[in-house]
């Protein structure tokens, strides 16, 4: 609805969701928030987290010329921001 009816999903979000779904180990990805920028949330197998962050960082920066931020959460654990890959 947000994309087609209200037309408030920016192209950057579409890029993130489309490309995330191509990565092995990603179970789901979608926009979160109410559009006009927003974020995506992706459900990823634990063994694919660093691959996901690495690939999505490259893709997003190439497509938008902007560096992206990633927050990783486990069910029941604290959320932390992943600043750089080791």
PDB file of N, CA, C and O in Angstrom:
ATOM      1  N   UNK A   1       0.809  -1.187   0.000  1.00  0.00           N
ATOM      2  CA  UNK A   1       0.000   0.000   0.000  1.00  0.00           C
ATOM      3  C   UNK A   1       0.859   1.261   0.000  1.00  0.00           C
ATOM      4  O   UNK A   1       0.593   2.186  -0.767  1.00  0.00           O
ATOM      5  N   UNK A   2       1.882   1.311   0.845  1.00  0.00           N
ATOM      6  CA  UNK A   2       2.702   2.521   0.915  1.00  0.00           C
ATOM      7  C   UNK A   2       3.340   2.856  -0.431  1.00  0.00           C
ATOM      8  O   UNK A   2       3.412   4.022  -0.817  1.00  0.00           O
ATOM      9  N   UNK A   3       3.801   1.830  -1.141  1.00  0.00           N
ATOM     10  CA  UNK A   3       4.458   2.076  -2.423  1.00  0.00           C
ATOM     11  C   UNK A   3       3.456   2.471  -3.501  1.00  0.00           C
ATOM     12  O   UNK A   3       3.665   3.453  -4.214  1.00  0.00           O
ATOM     13  N   UNK A   4       2.373   1.713  -3.623  1.00  0.00           N
ATOM     14  CA  UNK A   4       1.483   1.884  -4.766  1.00  0.00           C
ATOM     15  C   UNK A   4       0.381   2.922  -4.544  1.00  0.00           C
ATOM     16  O   UNK A   4       0.035   3.651  -5.474  1.00  0.00           O
ATOM     17  N   UNK A   5      -0.158   3.000  -3.374  1.00  0.00           N
ATOM     18  CA  UNK A   5      -1.269   3.918  -3.131  1.00  0.00           C
ATOM     19  C   UNK A   5      -0.763   5.294  -2.709  1.00  0.00           C
ATOM     20  O   UNK A   5      -1.143   6.309  -3.292  1.00  0.00           O
ATOM     21  N   UNK A   6       0.098   5.321  -1.689  1.00  0.00           N
ATOM     22  CA  UNK A   6       0.575   6.599  -1.165  1.00  0.00           C
ATOM     23  C   UNK A   6       1.845   7.096  -1.844  1.00  0.00           C
ATOM     24  O   UNK A   6       2.195   8.271  -1.732  1.00  0.00           O
ATOM     25  N   UNK A   7       2.531   6.203  -2.546  1.00  0.00           N
ATOM     26  CA  UNK A   7       3.762   6.526  -3.283  1.00  0.00           C
ATOM     27  C   UNK A   7       4.798   7.220  -2.397  1.00  0.00           C
ATOM     28  O   UNK A   7       5.351   8.257  -2.765  1.00  0.00           O
ATOM     29  N   UNK A   8       5.056   6.625  -1.208  1.00  0.00           N
ATOM     30  CA  UNK A   8       6.010   7.243  -0.280  1.00  0.00           C
ATOM     31  C   UNK A   8       7.230   6.368  -0.008  1.00  0.00           C
ATOM     32  O   UNK A   8       7.991   6.644   0.918  1.00  0.00           O
ATOM     33  N   UNK A   9       7.423   5.325  -0.796  1.00  0.00           N
ATOM     34  CA  UNK A   9       8.599   4.472  -0.625  1.00  0.00           C
ATOM     35  C   UNK A   9       9.707   4.982  -1.544  1.00  0.00           C
ATOM     36  O   UNK A   9       9.566   4.930  -2.766  1.00  0.00           O
ATOM     37  N   UNK A  10      10.802   5.473  -0.972  1.00  0.00           N
ATOM     38  CA  UNK A  10      11.879   5.995  -1.810  1.00  0.00           C
ATOM     39  C   UNK A  10      12.618   4.873  -2.541  1.00  0.00           C
ATOM     40  O   UNK A  10      12.606   3.727  -2.091  1.00  0.00           O
ATOM     41  N   UNK A  11      13.258   5.195  -3.659  1.00  0.00           N
ATOM     42  CA  UNK A  11      13.968   4.181  -4.443  1.00  0.00           C
ATOM     43  C   UNK A  11      15.050   3.470  -3.646  1.00  0.00           C
ATOM     44  O   UNK A  11      15.322   2.296  -3.899  1.00  0.00           O
ATOM     45  N   UNK A  12      15.675   4.151  -2.688  1.00  0.00           N
ATOM     46  CA  UNK A  12      16.728   3.523  -1.881  1.00  0.00           C
ATOM     47  C   UNK A  12      16.197   2.327  -1.088  1.00  0.00           C
ATOM     48  O   UNK A  12      16.887   1.321  -0.926  1.00  0.00           O
ATOM     49  N   UNK A  13      14.984   2.450  -0.606  1.00  0.00           N
ATOM     50  CA  UNK A  13      14.373   1.354   0.146  1.00  0.00           C
ATOM     51  C   UNK A  13      14.081   0.187  -0.792  1.00  0.00           C
ATOM     52  O   UNK A  13      14.321  -0.967  -0.439  1.00  0.00           O
ATOM     53  N   UNK A  14      13.573   0.475  -1.967  1.00  0.00           N
ATOM     54  CA  UNK A  14      13.325  -0.585  -2.944  1.00  0.00           C
ATOM     55  C   UNK A  14      14.626  -1.312  -3.297  1.00  0.00           C
ATOM     56  O   UNK A  14      14.636  -2.536  -3.429  1.00  0.00           O
ATOM     57  N   UNK A  15      15.707  -0.574  -3.449  1.00  0.00           N
ATOM     58  CA  UNK A  15      17.012  -1.177  -3.753  1.00  0.00           C
ATOM     59  C   UNK A  15      17.419  -2.123  -2.624  1.00  0.00           C
ATOM     60  O   UNK A  15      17.817  -3.262  -2.869  1.00  0.00           O
ATOM     61  N   UNK A  16      17.316  -1.638  -1.384  1.00  0.00           N
ATOM     62  CA  UNK A  16      17.722  -2.449  -0.234  1.00  0.00           C
ATOM     63  C   UNK A  16      16.928  -3.751  -0.156  1.00  0.00           C
ATOM     64  O   UNK A  16      17.511  -4.819   0.028  1.00  0.00           O
ATOM     65  N   UNK A  17      15.634  -3.671  -0.292  1.00  0.00           N
ATOM     66  CA  UNK A  17      14.792  -4.870  -0.181  1.00  0.00           C
ATOM     67  C   UNK A  17      15.065  -5.819  -1.341  1.00  0.00           C
ATOM     68  O   UNK A  17      15.246  -7.019  -1.136  1.00  0.00           O
ATOM     69  N   UNK A  18      15.095  -5.292  -2.541  1.00  0.00           N
ATOM     70  CA  UNK A  18      15.317  -6.126  -3.729  1.00  0.00           C
ATOM     71  C   UNK A  18      16.657  -6.847  -3.653  1.00  0.00           C
ATOM     72  O   UNK A  18      16.729  -8.051  -3.899  1.00  0.00           O
ATOM     73  N   UNK A  19      17.704  -6.131  -3.318  1.00  0.00           N
ATOM     74  CA  UNK A  19      19.041  -6.728  -3.268  1.00  0.00           C
ATOM     75  C   UNK A  19      19.202  -7.657  -2.063  1.00  0.00           C
ATOM     76  O   UNK A  19      19.881  -8.679  -2.163  1.00  0.00           O
ATOM     77  N   UNK A  20      18.598  -7.322  -0.944  1.00  0.00           N
ATOM     78  CA  UNK A  20      18.693  -8.177   0.245  1.00  0.00           C
ATOM     79  C   UNK A  20      18.106  -9.553  -0.043  1.00  0.00           C
ATOM     80  O   UNK A  20      18.673 -10.569   0.360  1.00  0.00           O
ATOM     81  N   UNK A  21      16.999  -9.589  -0.723  1.00  0.00           N
ATOM     82  CA  UNK A  21      16.322 -10.865  -1.006  1.00  0.00           C
ATOM     83  C   UNK A  21      17.135 -11.771  -1.925  1.00  0.00           C
ATOM     84  O   UNK A  21      16.844 -12.963  -2.021  1.00  0.00           O
ATOM     85  N   UNK A  22      18.124 -11.245  -2.586  1.00  0.00           N
ATOM     86  CA  UNK A  22      18.979 -12.046  -3.470  1.00  0.00           C
ATOM     87  C   UNK A  22      20.108 -12.756  -2.714  1.00  0.00           C
ATOM     88  O   UNK A  22      20.728 -13.676  -3.247  1.00  0.00           O
ATOM     89  N   UNK A  23      20.372 -12.336  -1.487  1.00  0.00           N
ATOM     90  CA  UNK A  23      21.520 -12.856  -0.739  1.00  0.00           C
ATOM     91  C   UNK A  23      21.145 -14.161  -0.053  1.00  0.00           C
ATOM     92  O   UNK A  23      20.115 -14.263   0.613  1.00  0.00           O
ATOM     93  N   UNK A  24      22.002 -15.145  -0.231  1.00  0.00           N
ATOM     94  CA  UNK A  24      21.798 -16.446   0.377  1.00  0.00           C
ATOM     95  C   UNK A  24      21.788 -16.307   1.901  1.00  0.00           C
ATOM     96  O   UNK A  24      22.706 -15.716   2.471  1.00  0.00           O
ATOM     97  N   UNK A  25      20.781 -16.836   2.554  1.00  0.00           N
ATOM     98  CA  UNK A  25      20.669 -16.737   3.997  1.00  0.00           C
ATOM     99  C   UNK A  25      19.676 -15.688   4.456  1.00  0.00           C
ATOM    100  O   UNK A  25      19.345 -15.625   5.640  1.00  0.00           O
ATOM    101  N   UNK A  26      19.194 -14.862   3.537  1.00  0.00           N
ATOM    102  CA  UNK A  26      18.164 -13.872   3.884  1.00  0.00           C
ATOM    103  C   UNK A  26      16.803 -14.546   3.735  1.00  0.00           C
ATOM    104  O   UNK A  26      16.445 -15.027   2.659  1.00  0.00           O
ATOM    105  N   UNK A  27      16.057 -14.571   4.829  1.00  0.00           N
ATOM    106  CA  UNK A  27      14.744 -15.216   4.823  1.00  0.00           C
ATOM    107  C   UNK A  27      13.644 -14.258   4.401  1.00  0.00           C
ATOM    108  O   UNK A  27      12.652 -14.665   3.796  1.00  0.00           O
ATOM    109  N   UNK A  28      13.827 -12.970   4.726  1.00  0.00           N
ATOM    110  CA  UNK A  28      12.825 -11.968   4.394  1.00  0.00           C
ATOM    111  C   UNK A  28      13.431 -10.578   4.532  1.00  0.00           C
ATOM    112  O   UNK A  28      14.381 -10.381   5.289  1.00  0.00           O
ATOM    113  N   UNK A  29      12.884  -9.627   3.807  1.00  0.00           N
ATOM    114  CA  UNK A  29      13.315  -8.237   3.922  1.00  0.00           C
ATOM    115  C   UNK A  29      12.163  -7.344   3.495  1.00  0.00           C
ATOM    116  O   UNK A  29      11.440  -7.651   2.547  1.00  0.00           O
ATOM    117  N   UNK A  30      11.998  -6.225   4.213  1.00  0.00           N
ATOM    118  CA  UNK A  30      10.920  -5.294   3.874  1.00  0.00           C
ATOM    119  C   UNK A  30      11.202  -3.925   4.473  1.00  0.00           C
ATOM    120  O   UNK A  30      12.081  -3.766   5.319  1.00  0.00           O
ATOM    121  N   UNK A  31      10.442  -2.951   4.018  1.00  0.00           N
ATOM    122  CA  UNK A  31      10.539  -1.605   4.577  1.00  0.00           C
ATOM    123  C   UNK A  31       9.918  -1.607   5.967  1.00  0.00           C
ATOM    124  O   UNK A  31       8.973  -2.350   6.235  1.00  0.00           O
ATOM    125  N   UNK A  32      10.453  -0.776   6.841  1.00  0.00           N
ATOM    126  CA  UNK A  32       9.842  -0.570   8.144  1.00  0.00           C
ATOM    127  C   UNK A  32       9.713   0.934   8.367  1.00  0.00           C
ATOM    128  O   UNK A  32      10.469   1.713   7.786  1.00  0.00           O
ATOM    129  N   UNK A  33       8.797   1.333   9.173  1.00  0.00           N
ATOM    130  CA  UNK A  33       8.536   2.755   9.339  1.00  0.00           C
ATOM    131  C   UNK A  33       7.390   3.157   8.433  1.00  0.00           C
ATOM    132  O   UNK A  33       6.617   2.311   7.982  1.00  0.00           O
ATOM    133  N   UNK A  34       7.282   4.435   8.171  1.00  0.00           N
ATOM    134  CA  UNK A  34       6.122   4.898   7.399  1.00  0.00           C
ATOM    135  C   UNK A  34       6.529   5.575   6.094  1.00  0.00           C
ATOM    136  O   UNK A  34       5.812   6.446   5.601  1.00  0.00           O
ATOM    137  N   UNK A  35       7.661   5.188   5.534  1.00  0.00           N
ATOM    138  CA  UNK A  35       8.052   5.757   4.253  1.00  0.00           C
ATOM    139  C   UNK A  35       8.815   7.054   4.419  1.00  0.00           C
ATOM    140  O   UNK A  35       9.253   7.395   5.518  1.00  0.00           O
ATOM    141  N   UNK A  36       8.970   7.768   3.331  1.00  0.00           N
ATOM    142  CA  UNK A  36       9.701   9.037   3.305  1.00  0.00           C
ATOM    143  C   UNK A  36      11.115   8.875   3.861  1.00  0.00           C
ATOM    144  O   UNK A  36      11.575   9.716   4.634  1.00  0.00           O
ATOM    145  N   UNK A  37      11.789   7.830   3.483  1.00  0.00           N
ATOM    146  CA  UNK A  37      13.142   7.564   3.986  1.00  0.00           C
ATOM    147  C   UNK A  37      13.154   6.212   4.623  1.00  0.00           C
ATOM    148  O   UNK A  37      13.374   5.205   3.950  1.00  0.00           O
ATOM    149  N   UNK A  38      12.922   6.170   5.910  1.00  0.00           N
ATOM    150  CA  UNK A  38      12.726   4.918   6.601  1.00  0.00           C
ATOM    151  C   UNK A  38      13.916   3.979   6.601  1.00  0.00           C
ATOM    152  O   UNK A  38      15.052   4.379   6.345  1.00  0.00           O
ATOM    153  N   UNK A  39      13.631   2.746   6.887  1.00  0.00           N
ATOM    154  CA  UNK A  39      14.640   1.708   7.028  1.00  0.00           C
ATOM    155  C   UNK A  39      14.075   0.419   6.476  1.00  0.00           C
ATOM    156  O   UNK A  39      12.897   0.326   6.134  1.00  0.00           O
ATOM    157  N   UNK A  40      14.939  -0.567   6.399  1.00  0.00           N
ATOM    158  CA  UNK A  40      14.472  -1.907   6.093  1.00  0.00           C
ATOM    159  C   UNK A  40      14.789  -2.791   7.276  1.00  0.00           C
ATOM    160  O   UNK A  40      15.675  -2.491   8.076  1.00  0.00           O
ATOM    161  N   UNK A  41      14.063  -3.874   7.376  1.00  0.00           N
ATOM    162  CA  UNK A  41      14.346  -4.900   8.374  1.00  0.00           C
ATOM    163  C   UNK A  41      14.431  -6.219   7.623  1.00  0.00           C
ATOM    164  O   UNK A  41      13.589  -6.540   6.784  1.00  0.00           O
ATOM    165  N   UNK A  42      15.468  -6.969   7.950  1.00  0.00           N
ATOM    166  CA  UNK A  42      15.688  -8.235   7.263  1.00  0.00           C
ATOM    167  C   UNK A  42      15.874  -9.343   8.280  1.00  0.00           C
ATOM    168  O   UNK A  42      16.548  -9.163   9.294  1.00  0.00           O
ATOM    169  N   UNK A  43      15.281 -10.474   8.007  1.00  0.00           N
ATOM    170  CA  UNK A  43      15.443 -11.663   8.821  1.00  0.00           C
ATOM    171  C   UNK A  43      16.503 -12.515   8.132  1.00  0.00           C
ATOM    172  O   UNK A  43      16.324 -12.968   7.001  1.00  0.00           O
ATOM    173  N   UNK A  44      17.619 -12.724   8.846  1.00  0.00           N
ATOM    174  CA  UNK A  44      18.794 -13.337   8.230  1.00  0.00           C
ATOM    175  C   UNK A  44      19.289 -14.485   9.089  1.00  0.00           C
ATOM    176  O   UNK A  44      19.316 -14.378  10.315  1.00  0.00           O
ATOM    177  N   UNK A  45      19.679 -15.577   8.460  1.00  0.00           N
ATOM    178  CA  UNK A  45      20.306 -16.670   9.199  1.00  0.00           C
ATOM    179  C   UNK A  45      21.604 -16.154   9.811  1.00  0.00           C
ATOM    180  O   UNK A  45      22.323 -15.369   9.194  1.00  0.00           O
ATOM    181  N   UNK A  46      21.895 -16.602  11.025  1.00  0.00           N
ATOM    182  CA  UNK A  46      23.050 -16.089  11.761  1.00  0.00           C
ATOM    183  C   UNK A  46      24.352 -16.203  10.971  1.00  0.00           C
ATOM    184  O   UNK A  46      25.179 -15.291  11.002  1.00  0.00           O
ATOM    185  N   UNK A  47      24.536 -17.299  10.274  1.00  0.00           N
ATOM    186  CA  UNK A  47      25.787 -17.501   9.534  1.00  0.00           C
ATOM    187  C   UNK A  47      25.916 -16.576   8.315  1.00  0.00           C
ATOM    188  O   UNK A  47      26.986 -16.505   7.711  1.00  0.00           O
ATOM    189  N   UNK A  48      24.854 -15.877   7.952  1.00  0.00           N
ATOM    190  CA  UNK A  48      24.882 -15.001   6.775  1.00  0.00           C
ATOM    191  C   UNK A  48      24.967 -13.517   7.130  1.00  0.00           C
ATOM    192  O   UNK A  48      24.980 -12.674   6.233  1.00  0.00           O
ATOM    193  N   UNK A  49      25.025 -13.181   8.424  1.00  0.00           N
ATOM    194  CA  UNK A  49      24.971 -11.772   8.831  1.00  0.00           C
ATOM    195  C   UNK A  49      26.104 -10.952   8.223  1.00  0.00           C
ATOM    196  O   UNK A  49      25.852  -9.914   7.612  1.00  0.00           O
ATOM    197  N   UNK A  50      27.339 -11.398   8.380  1.00  0.00           N
ATOM    198  CA  UNK A  50      28.456 -10.590   7.896  1.00  0.00           C
ATOM    199  C   UNK A  50      28.498 -10.519   6.375  1.00  0.00           C
ATOM    200  O   UNK A  50      28.888  -9.496   5.811  1.00  0.00           O
ATOM    201  N   UNK A  51      28.099 -11.595   5.708  1.00  0.00           N
ATOM    202  CA  UNK A  51      27.997 -11.564   4.244  1.00  0.00           C
ATOM    203  C   UNK A  51      26.948 -10.539   3.825  1.00  0.00           C
ATOM    204  O   UNK A  51      27.164  -9.760   2.897  1.00  0.00           O
ATOM    205  N   UNK A  52      25.822 -10.548   4.513  1.00  0.00           N
ATOM    206  CA  UNK A  52      24.748  -9.605   4.219  1.00  0.00           C
ATOM    207  C   UNK A  52      25.232  -8.160   4.369  1.00  0.00           C
ATOM    208  O   UNK A  52      25.052  -7.343   3.466  1.00  0.00           O
ATOM    209  N   UNK A  53      25.838  -7.856   5.501  1.00  0.00           N
ATOM    210  CA  UNK A  53      26.302  -6.489   5.764  1.00  0.00           C
ATOM    211  C   UNK A  53      27.334  -6.066   4.733  1.00  0.00           C
ATOM    212  O   UNK A  53      27.285  -4.947   4.222  1.00  0.00           O
ATOM    213  N   UNK A  54      28.254  -6.942   4.432  1.00  0.00           N
ATOM    214  CA  UNK A  54      29.311  -6.641   3.463  1.00  0.00           C
ATOM    215  C   UNK A  54      28.719  -6.341   2.084  1.00  0.00           C
ATOM    216  O   UNK A  54      29.028  -5.319   1.473  1.00  0.00           O
ATOM    217  N   UNK A  55      27.870  -7.243   1.608  1.00  0.00           N
ATOM    218  CA  UNK A  55      27.287  -7.081   0.273  1.00  0.00           C
ATOM    219  C   UNK A  55      26.342  -5.885   0.205  1.00  0.00           C
ATOM    220  O   UNK A  55      26.381  -5.118  -0.757  1.00  0.00           O
ATOM    221  N   UNK A  56      25.503  -5.723   1.209  1.00  0.00           N
ATOM    222  CA  UNK A  56      24.547  -4.618   1.183  1.00  0.00           C
ATOM    223  C   UNK A  56      25.255  -3.271   1.308  1.00  0.00           C
ATOM    224  O   UNK A  56      24.815  -2.287   0.714  1.00  0.00           O
ATOM    225  N   UNK A  57      26.334  -3.216   2.067  1.00  0.00           N
ATOM    226  CA  UNK A  57      27.111  -1.971   2.162  1.00  0.00           C
ATOM    227  C   UNK A  57      27.633  -1.558   0.796  1.00  0.00           C
ATOM    228  O   UNK A  57      27.512  -0.401   0.394  1.00  0.00           O
ATOM    229  N   UNK A  58      28.213  -2.516   0.092  1.00  0.00           N
ATOM    230  CA  UNK A  58      28.761  -2.231  -1.242  1.00  0.00           C
ATOM    231  C   UNK A  58      27.666  -1.814  -2.222  1.00  0.00           C
ATOM    232  O   UNK A  58      27.804  -0.819  -2.933  1.00  0.00           O
ATOM    233  N   UNK A  59      26.591  -2.574  -2.250  1.00  0.00           N
ATOM    234  CA  UNK A  59      25.497  -2.294  -3.185  1.00  0.00           C
ATOM    235  C   UNK A  59      24.884  -0.927  -2.914  1.00  0.00           C
ATOM    236  O   UNK A  59      24.698  -0.132  -3.835  1.00  0.00           O
ATOM    237  N   UNK A  60      24.569  -0.656  -1.653  1.00  0.00           N
ATOM    238  CA  UNK A  60      23.897   0.591  -1.302  1.00  0.00           C
ATOM    239  C   UNK A  60      24.779   1.794  -1.614  1.00  0.00           C
ATOM    240  O   UNK A  60      24.307   2.785  -2.171  1.00  0.00           O
ATOM    241  N   UNK A  61      26.059   1.711  -1.257  1.00  0.00           N
ATOM    242  CA  UNK A  61      26.954   2.835  -1.526  1.00  0.00           C
ATOM    243  C   UNK A  61      27.127   3.047  -3.030  1.00  0.00           C
ATOM    244  O   UNK A  61      27.186   4.185  -3.494  1.00  0.00           O
ATOM    245  N   UNK A  62      27.209   1.958  -3.786  1.00  0.00           N
ATOM    246  CA  UNK A  62      27.332   2.074  -5.247  1.00  0.00           C
ATOM    247  C   UNK A  62      26.083   2.724  -5.846  1.00  0.00           C
ATOM    248  O   UNK A  62      26.187   3.598  -6.708  1.00  0.00           O
ATOM    249  N   UNK A  63      24.911   2.299  -5.392  1.00  0.00           N
ATOM    250  CA  UNK A  63      23.651   2.783  -5.960  1.00  0.00           C
ATOM    251  C   UNK A  63      23.289   4.199  -5.515  1.00  0.00           C
ATOM    252  O   UNK A  63      22.646   4.933  -6.266  1.00  0.00           O
ATOM    253  N   UNK A  64      23.692   4.593  -4.301  1.00  0.00           N
ATOM    254  CA  UNK A  64      23.206   5.857  -3.743  1.00  0.00           C
ATOM    255  C   UNK A  64      24.297   6.868  -3.410  1.00  0.00           C
ATOM    256  O   UNK A  64      24.000   8.039  -3.171  1.00  0.00           O
ATOM    257  N   UNK A  65      25.551   6.434  -3.391  1.00  0.00           N
ATOM    258  CA  UNK A  65      26.670   7.281  -2.987  1.00  0.00           C
ATOM    259  C   UNK A  65      26.599   7.663  -1.503  1.00  0.00           C
ATOM    260  O   UNK A  65      27.142   8.691  -1.098  1.00  0.00           O
ATOM    261  N   UNK A  66      25.938   6.842  -0.707  1.00  0.00           N
ATOM    262  CA  UNK A  66      25.774   7.074   0.729  1.00  0.00           C
ATOM    263  C   UNK A  66      26.176   5.802   1.470  1.00  0.00           C
ATOM    264  O   UNK A  66      25.833   4.694   1.057  1.00  0.00           O
ATOM    265  N   UNK A  67      26.916   5.981   2.584  1.00  0.00           N
ATOM    266  CA  UNK A  67      27.241   4.820   3.417  1.00  0.00           C
ATOM    267  C   UNK A  67      26.038   4.468   4.278  1.00  0.00           C
ATOM    268  O   UNK A  67      25.315   5.344   4.753  1.00  0.00           O
ATOM    269  N   UNK A  68      25.839   3.179   4.469  1.00  0.00           N
ATOM    270  CA  UNK A  68      24.682   2.700   5.204  1.00  0.00           C
ATOM    271  C   UNK A  68      25.071   2.290   6.614  1.00  0.00           C
ATOM    272  O   UNK A  68      26.245   2.032   6.878  1.00  0.00           O
ATOM    273  N   UNK A  69      24.112   2.226   7.517  1.00  0.00           N
ATOM    274  CA  UNK A  69      24.315   1.735   8.882  1.00  0.00           C
ATOM    275  C   UNK A  69      23.497   0.470   9.074  1.00  0.00           C
ATOM    276  O   UNK A  69      22.413   0.325   8.508  1.00  0.00           O
ATOM    277  N   UNK A  70      24.021  -0.437   9.868  1.00  0.00           N
ATOM    278  CA  UNK A  70      23.327  -1.684  10.136  1.00  0.00           C
ATOM    279  C   UNK A  70      23.233  -1.897  11.637  1.00  0.00           C
ATOM    280  O   UNK A  70      24.199  -1.668  12.365  1.00  0.00           O
ATOM    281  N   UNK A  71      22.084  -2.329  12.093  1.00  0.00           N
ATOM    282  CA  UNK A  71      21.858  -2.685  13.488  1.00  0.00           C
ATOM    283  C   UNK A  71      21.492  -4.161  13.517  1.00  0.00           C
ATOM    284  O   UNK A  71      20.624  -4.607  12.767  1.00  0.00           O
ATOM    285  N   UNK A  72      22.148  -4.909  14.374  1.00  0.00           N
ATOM    286  CA  UNK A  72      21.921  -6.343  14.441  1.00  0.00           C
ATOM    287  C   UNK A  72      21.297  -6.680  15.788  1.00  0.00           C
ATOM    288  O   UNK A  72      21.767  -6.225  16.830  1.00  0.00           O
ATOM    289  N   UNK A  73      20.240  -7.477  15.759  1.00  0.00           N
ATOM    290  CA  UNK A  73      19.554  -7.863  16.998  1.00  0.00           C
ATOM    291  C   UNK A  73      19.296  -9.362  16.997  1.00  0.00           C
ATOM    292  O   UNK A  73      19.005  -9.964  15.963  1.00  0.00           O
ATOM    293  N   UNK A  74      19.410  -9.934  18.155  1.00  0.00           N
ATOM    294  CA  UNK A  74      18.993 -11.312  18.379  1.00  0.00           C
ATOM    295  C   UNK A  74      17.759 -11.277  19.252  1.00  0.00           C
ATOM    296  O   UNK A  74      17.587 -10.355  20.048  1.00  0.00           O
ATOM    297  N   UNK A  75      16.913 -12.254  19.114  1.00  0.00           N
ATOM    298  CA  UNK A  75      15.723 -12.310  19.947  1.00  0.00           C
ATOM    299  C   UNK A  75      16.159 -12.405  21.404  1.00  0.00           C
ATOM    300  O   UNK A  75      16.873 -13.333  21.783  1.00  0.00           O
ATOM    301  N   UNK A  76      15.731 -11.445  22.218  1.00  0.00           N
ATOM    302  CA  UNK A  76      16.040 -11.445  23.633  1.00  0.00           C
ATOM    303  C   UNK A  76      17.348 -10.766  23.986  1.00  0.00           C
ATOM    304  O   UNK A  76      17.627 -10.573  25.170  1.00  0.00           O
ATOM    305  N   UNK A  77      18.159 -10.396  23.007  1.00  0.00           N
ATOM    306  CA  UNK A  77      19.423  -9.720  23.273  1.00  0.00           C
ATOM    307  C   UNK A  77      19.298  -8.238  22.999  1.00  0.00           C
ATOM    308  O   UNK A  77      18.290  -7.773  22.467  1.00  0.00           O
ATOM    309  N   UNK A  78      20.325  -7.504  23.365  1.00  0.00           N
ATOM    310  CA  UNK A  78      20.372  -6.085  23.049  1.00  0.00           C
ATOM    311  C   UNK A  78      20.664  -5.891  21.566  1.00  0.00           C
ATOM    312  O   UNK A  78      21.228  -6.769  20.913  1.00  0.00           O
ATOM    313  N   UNK A  79      20.279  -4.747  21.052  1.00  0.00           N
ATOM    314  CA  UNK A  79      20.592  -4.374  19.677  1.00  0.00           C
ATOM    315  C   UNK A  79      21.925  -3.642  19.703  1.00  0.00           C
ATOM    316  O   UNK A  79      22.187  -2.857  20.613  1.00  0.00           O
ATOM    317  N   UNK A  80      22.769  -3.897  18.706  1.00  0.00           N
ATOM    318  CA  UNK A  80      24.014  -3.152  18.618  1.00  0.00           C
ATOM    319  C   UNK A  80      24.233  -2.683  17.199  1.00  0.00           C
ATOM    320  O   UNK A  80      23.753  -3.296  16.246  1.00  0.00           O
ATOM    321  N   UNK A  81      24.956  -1.598  17.068  1.00  0.00           N
ATOM    322  CA  UNK A  81      25.249  -1.036  15.759  1.00  0.00           C
ATOM    323  C   UNK A  81      26.570  -1.608  15.279  1.00  0.00           C
ATOM    324  O   UNK A  81      27.564  -1.596  16.005  1.00  0.00           O
ATOM    325  N   UNK A  82      26.575  -2.101  14.070  1.00  0.00           N
ATOM    326  CA  UNK A  82      27.781  -2.640  13.472  1.00  0.00           C
ATOM    327  C   UNK A  82      28.444  -1.530  12.681  1.00  0.00           C
ATOM    328  O   UNK A  82      27.976  -1.165  11.603  1.00  0.00           O
ATOM    329  N   UNK A  83      29.525  -0.995  13.207  1.00  0.00           N
ATOM    330  CA  UNK A  83      30.184   0.151  12.567  1.00  0.00           C
ATOM    331  C   UNK A  83      31.071  -0.283  11.419  1.00  0.00           C
ATOM    332  O   UNK A  83      31.042   0.332  10.352  1.00  0.00           O
ATOM    333  N   UNK A  84      31.850  -1.315  11.609  1.00  0.00           N
ATOM    334  CA  UNK A  84      32.703  -1.778  10.528  1.00  0.00           C
ATOM    335  C   UNK A  84      32.929  -3.271  10.667  1.00  0.00           C
ATOM    336  O   UNK A  84      32.881  -3.822  11.766  1.00  0.00           O
ATOM    337  N   UNK A  85      33.169  -3.899   9.565  1.00  0.00           N
ATOM    338  CA  UNK A  85      33.408  -5.344   9.567  1.00  0.00           C
ATOM    339  C   UNK A  85      34.832  -5.628  10.018  1.00  0.00           C
ATOM    340  O   UNK A  85      35.754  -4.863   9.735  1.00  0.00           O
ATOM    341  N   UNK A  86      34.994  -6.734  10.721  1.00  0.00           N
ATOM    342  CA  UNK A  86      36.332  -7.133  11.147  1.00  0.00           C
ATOM    343  C   UNK A  86      36.940  -8.056  10.132  1.00  0.00           C
ATOM    344  O   UNK A  86      38.072  -8.508  10.307  1.00  0.00           O
TER     345      UNK A  86
END
